[in-house]
Amino acid sequence: MTDANGADFITLERVSKRFGTFQALREVSLSVARGERIVICGPSGSGKSTLIRCINRLEEHDAGRIVVDGHELTRDLKEIEAVRREVGMVFQQFNLFPHLTVLENCTLAPIWVRRMPRREAEDLAMRYLERVRIPEQARKYPGQLSGGQQQRVAIARSLCMSPRIMLFDEPTSALDPEMVKEVLDVMVELAAEGMTMLVVTHEMGFARTVADRVVFMDAGEIVETAPPEPFFANPRSERLRQFLAQILRH
Amino acid sequence: MTGPALSWLRANLFNGWVNSAVTLALLYILAGLAIDIAGWAVADAVWSLPAGDSAACRAEGAGACWGFIAQTHRFLLFGTYPVAEQWRPALASALFVALYAVSAPRRFWRRELLVVWVVGLALIFGLMGGGVAGLTVVPASQWGGLPVTLILATIGIAGAFPLAVLLALGRQAKGLPAIRTLCVIYIELIRGVPLISLLFMASVMLPLFLPAGLTIDKLMRAQIAIVLFAAAYLAEVIRGGLQSLPKGQYEAADALGLGYWRKMGLVILPQALRLVIPPLVNTFIGLFKDTSLVLIIGIYDLLNAAKTTVVDPVWLGFGVEAYLTVAAIFFVFCFAMSRYSQRLEVDLNQGVRR
């Protein structure tokens, strides 16, 4: 799939990755257009997290090509850092910096990577903290917040770098059920603003309302890709049918 | 005596006639010992003596000879430093203590503190060495006592710490096998050798490798050996901190595009060092006491000065008093370090509950 300029925003070509003897990705190819929202799902161990972690080089792929907005990911540190400046990531375990306040978490990268003056970075951080609806917690430490609040801070921290792509690695999996919605609401708003998003999640309701395409992975391969309507209504492969039966049973 | 204390005594020391008997017997022995020690150290002690005359201390029934310490305290504290100039090492030692004091409160941990230290150390070395501001030159070979111990320990810690951070980071560097191997070799080599042998090497072998005409004085050579030695130990302590951080902290810093040095300096090290304050201070205290090993290569630190005072025929046999005094001085510094680290740990963990 290509965007209006005929260029893909993110291109993965026959990407493979193994951990020891475990083949995590098998020649996976995927193209993402600017502004596209993609939800990736699949059973655990299917390679979905590995896939998005390759996009900002938290994992190094063994074979194939990954190009992000014109930067090909190789050993070249300059290119890797260029990609990381453009790609935000939200983790399952939040990974906030516990020794810094919420505000300092958000201003760290703008100040040190973007060379933004402190005042300006703080104003920016407060704007994003307001957007994720926790400006009043700015002076607290992450350890003093609930899981849902921490994850929203993590989203704000990523947004402070003005990323062009946001990667979400199971952002609600570590949350208590009553906190899932507050995080998903923020993500839905972000999608509505036109952010390019790749989301690994089991929240099928989110996939239905937000995704342009849903990708199903199993055993390190992309088994099926489709817009949400046909994806849920008419799964073509047997594996996806089984998977949907498993997670939609309740 | 209050109720809880009384019931504690009954439950733990007097529960049954056997325990009661043992308790009473031990109390009797302890009391006897306490009376003996107090008698020796205070009641029977000789507090003042005529100059250079130890006869009163040698009299029958005389206790501790504190008069000896009173007479030799200058040599004990300042070694062979010229007597007329001993206000200089005294001031230098006071400056050290002042530097420790201003560095302790966390609100003073700013860039300016570094300037204070540079100025402070320059003053200390100016005072000790002389040759500036009309002070007569005193070569390092005549320095001794407390300031030598403080110099060796303070510069030892200050020099070893940054080196240790680099070694620990180098040992962790996955992508740089050459640097990693070098760091491992350095750490294992230095840790596998006693400090004494390093000091010998520094005093005997190092001059052989230096180009002709270039000499470094003995104190400086011992200082270098201490820095190199302490760095290897500190590096392993710091590595422990680096390893105990969750992987997610490294990944979050990477994902934000921080780059290696900022990731380490802003995210990883502040957390890792906090985690290893207890073993870090443990190593500092060990290092502080290890500086006394320099007596083996003939440097007059505090312990060597004490050892020398008892060699004087007049004071022969009063080693206990001299060594107790030195031990007390060492204890004050080490205990202060230990207490301070405990407070620091509590301070730093406020608000950072995980």
Contacts between the chains, C-beta under 8 A, distances in Angstrom:
chain1	res1	chain2	res2	distance
A	56	B	254	7.7
A	56	B	255	5.7
A	57	B	254	7.9
A	58	B	251	5.3
A	58	B	254	6.2
A	58	B	255	6.6
A	81	B	257	5.4
A	81	B	259	6.0
A	84	B	254	6.7
A	84	B	255	6.2
A	84	B	256	7.1
A	84	B	257	3.8
A	85	B	257	4.3
A	87	B	255	7.5
A	88	B	255	7.3
A	89	B	252	7.8
A	89	B	255	4.0
A	91	B	248	6.0
A	91	B	251	7.0
A	91	B	252	6.6
A	91	B	255	7.9
A	93	B	246	7.6
A	93	B	248	5.2
A	95	B	246	7.8
A	95	B	248	3.9
A	95	B	249	6.4
A	95	B	251	6.5
A	95	B	252	3.7
A	96	B	252	7.5
A	97	B	249	6.9
A	97	B	252	7.1
A	97	B	253	7.9
A	97	B	267	5.5
A	97	B	271	7.6
A	98	B	271	7.0
A	98	B	352	5.4
A	98	B	354	5.8
A	99	B	270	5.3
A	99	B	271	5.2
A	99	B	274	6.9
A	99	B	352	5.7
A	108	B	256	7.2
A	108	B	258	7.6
A	108	B	266	6.2
A	108	B	267	7.7
A	109	B	256	4.0
A	109	B	257	6.5
A	109	B	258	6.3
A	112	B	258	6.4
A	112	B	262	5.0
A	112	B	266	6.5
A	113	B	256	6.8
A	113	B	257	5.1
A	113	B	258	6.2
A	113	B	259	7.4
A	113	B	262	7.4
A	140	B	351	7.7
A	141	B	351	4.4
A	141	B	352	5.8
A	141	B	353	7.7
A	143	B	351	7.3
A	143	B	352	6.1
A	143	B	353	4.5
A	143	B	354	5.4
A	144	B	351	7.0
A	144	B	353	7.4
A	157	B	256	7.5
A	158	B	255	7.8
A	158	B	256	7.7
A	161	B	256	6.4
A	161	B	257	7.0
